[in-house]
Amino acid sequence: MMTVQQWEAHRSFADWIDRVNPSFAYDVAQRFLKAAETSDADLAVAKPIREAHRRRMSELLRPGTVVVLPTAPSPAPLYGLRQSEMQDVRRRIIELTCIAGGIGAAQVNLPAVEVDGLPVGLSLIAAAGADEMLLALAQEMSEILD
């Protein structure tokens, strides 16, 4: 799914980046450079994989079904982590946060609890088009969590 995201990011922002020449953080600049290298052939390989994931998840996310999982694999990362440390944290976070977007599902993230003073999020994922149901559930859950 990363290939599709990179291809779409490049197609969406390449002209703006070329025209404006904005300043990016080192890691963001790296990701845009990688995205620029993503070819139509790469996309052609990745799209069927994404479609297979979408089909499988649509079987699992039947109406009224909600998947509950952590938003991240750990509490929020501390500010000021070294770039090398943040890369691993970011990769692990993306593995959880890309699910809904990659399959076109609805997702809500709630600040559920704190561990050692750091927030831990809870993700609720439902089928595409289940936004209102998911928001109502999130509202109920946030009242319980408060």
C-alpha positions as CSV (number, residue, x, y, z in Angstrom):
1,M,0.0,0.0,0.0
2,M,3.0,2.3,0.5
3,T,3.7,2.2,-3.2
4,V,0.2,3.5,-4.0
5,Q,0.5,6.2,-1.4
6,Q,3.9,7.3,-2.7
7,W,2.6,7.4,-6.3
8,E,-0.5,9.4,-5.3
9,A,1.6,11.8,-3.1
10,H,4.0,12.5,-6.0
11,R,1.1,13.0,-8.5
12,S,-0.7,15.3,-6.0
13,F,2.2,17.5,-4.9
14,A,5.0,17.3,-7.5
15,D,3.9,20.5,-9.3
16,W,3.4,22.4,-6.1
17,I,6.9,21.3,-4.8
18,D,8.5,22.3,-8.1
19,R,6.7,25.6,-8.2
20,V,7.1,26.6,-4.5
21,N,10.3,24.8,-3.5
22,P,9.2,24.5,0.1
23,S,11.5,23.6,3.0
24,F,10.8,20.1,4.5
25,A,12.2,18.3,7.4
26,Y,14.8,15.8,6.4
27,D,12.6,12.7,6.7
28,V,9.7,14.4,4.8
29,A,12.0,15.4,2.0
30,Q,13.3,11.8,1.8
31,R,9.7,10.5,1.5
32,F,8.9,12.9,-1.4
33,L,12.2,11.9,-3.2
34,K,11.2,8.2,-2.8
35,A,7.7,9.0,-4.1
36,A,9.2,10.7,-7.2
37,E,10.9,7.4,-8.0
38,T,7.6,5.4,-7.9
39,S,6.7,4.5,-11.5
40,D,3.4,3.7,-13.2
41,A,4.8,0.1,-13.4
42,D,5.2,0.0,-9.6
43,L,1.7,1.2,-9.3
44,A,0.4,-1.5,-11.7
45,V,2.0,-4.1,-9.4
46,A,0.7,-2.6,-6.2
47,K,-3.0,-1.8,-7.1
48,P,-4.1,-5.5,-7.4
49,I,-2.7,-6.1,-4.0
50,R,-4.6,-3.2,-2.5
51,E,-7.8,-4.4,-4.2
52,A,-7.3,-7.9,-2.7
53,H,-6.9,-6.3,0.8
54,R,-10.1,-4.2,0.2
55,R,-12.1,-7.2,-0.8
56,R,-11.0,-9.2,2.2
57,M,-11.6,-6.4,4.6
58,S,-15.0,-5.7,3.1
59,E,-15.9,-9.4,3.9
60,L,-14.8,-8.9,7.5
61,L,-16.3,-5.4,8.0
62,R,-19.9,-6.3,7.6
63,P,-22.5,-3.7,8.5
64,G,-22.4,-3.0,12.3
65,T,-18.9,-4.5,12.7
66,V,-16.2,-2.4,14.3
67,V,-12.5,-3.4,14.6
68,V,-10.9,-2.0,17.7
69,L,-7.1,-1.7,17.8
70,P,-4.4,0.5,19.2
71,T,-3.7,3.6,17.1
72,A,0.0,3.1,17.7
73,P,2.1,0.2,19.0
74,S,3.1,2.2,22.1
75,P,2.4,5.4,23.9
76,A,3.1,8.6,21.9
77,P,6.8,8.9,21.1
78,L,8.8,11.4,23.1
79,Y,9.6,14.7,21.4
80,G,13.2,15.0,20.3
81,L,13.9,11.4,19.3
82,R,16.8,10.9,17.1
83,Q,15.9,10.4,13.4
84,S,17.2,6.8,13.5
85,E,14.9,6.0,16.4
86,M,11.9,7.8,14.9
87,Q,12.1,5.9,11.6
88,D,11.3,2.6,13.4
89,V,8.5,4.2,15.5
90,R,7.0,5.8,12.4
91,R,7.1,2.5,10.5
92,R,5.3,0.7,13.3
93,I,2.7,3.4,13.6
94,I,2.0,3.4,9.9
95,E,1.4,-0.3,10.0
96,L,-1.6,0.3,12.2
97,T,-2.8,3.7,10.9
98,C,-2.7,2.8,7.2
99,I,-5.3,0.0,7.4
100,A,-8.5,2.1,7.1
101,G,-7.2,4.6,4.5
102,G,-5.7,1.8,2.4
103,I,-9.0,-0.1,2.2
104,G,-11.3,2.9,2.0
105,A,-12.8,2.2,5.5
106,A,-14.0,4.7,8.1
107,Q,-11.7,5.3,11.1
108,V,-11.9,7.3,14.3
109,N,-9.1,7.6,16.8
110,L,-9.8,8.3,20.5
111,P,-7.3,9.4,23.2
112,A,-8.1,6.4,25.4
113,V,-5.7,6.3,28.3
114,E,-2.3,7.5,29.5
115,V,0.7,5.3,30.3
116,D,3.5,7.0,32.2
117,G,1.9,10.3,31.4
118,L,1.9,9.6,27.6
119,P,-1.3,9.3,25.6
120,V,-2.4,6.0,24.1
121,G,-4.9,6.1,21.3
122,L,-7.6,3.6,20.4
123,S,-8.7,3.2,16.8
124,L,-12.2,2.2,15.7
125,I,-12.5,1.0,12.1
126,A,-15.8,0.2,10.3
127,A,-16.8,-0.4,6.7
128,A,-16.8,2.4,4.1
129,G,-19.9,4.5,4.5
130,A,-20.4,3.7,8.2
131,D,-19.1,7.1,9.3
132,E,-22.2,8.1,11.3
133,M,-22.4,4.8,13.1
134,L,-18.7,5.0,13.9
135,L,-19.0,8.6,15.2
136,A,-21.9,7.7,17.4
137,L,-19.9,4.8,18.9
138,A,-16.9,7.1,19.4
139,Q,-19.0,9.6,21.2
140,E,-20.4,6.9,23.5
141,M,-16.9,5.5,24.1
142,S,-15.4,8.9,24.8
143,E,-18.1,9.5,27.5
144,I,-17.2,6.2,29.1
145,L,-13.4,6.9,28.9
146,D,-13.7,10.4,30.5
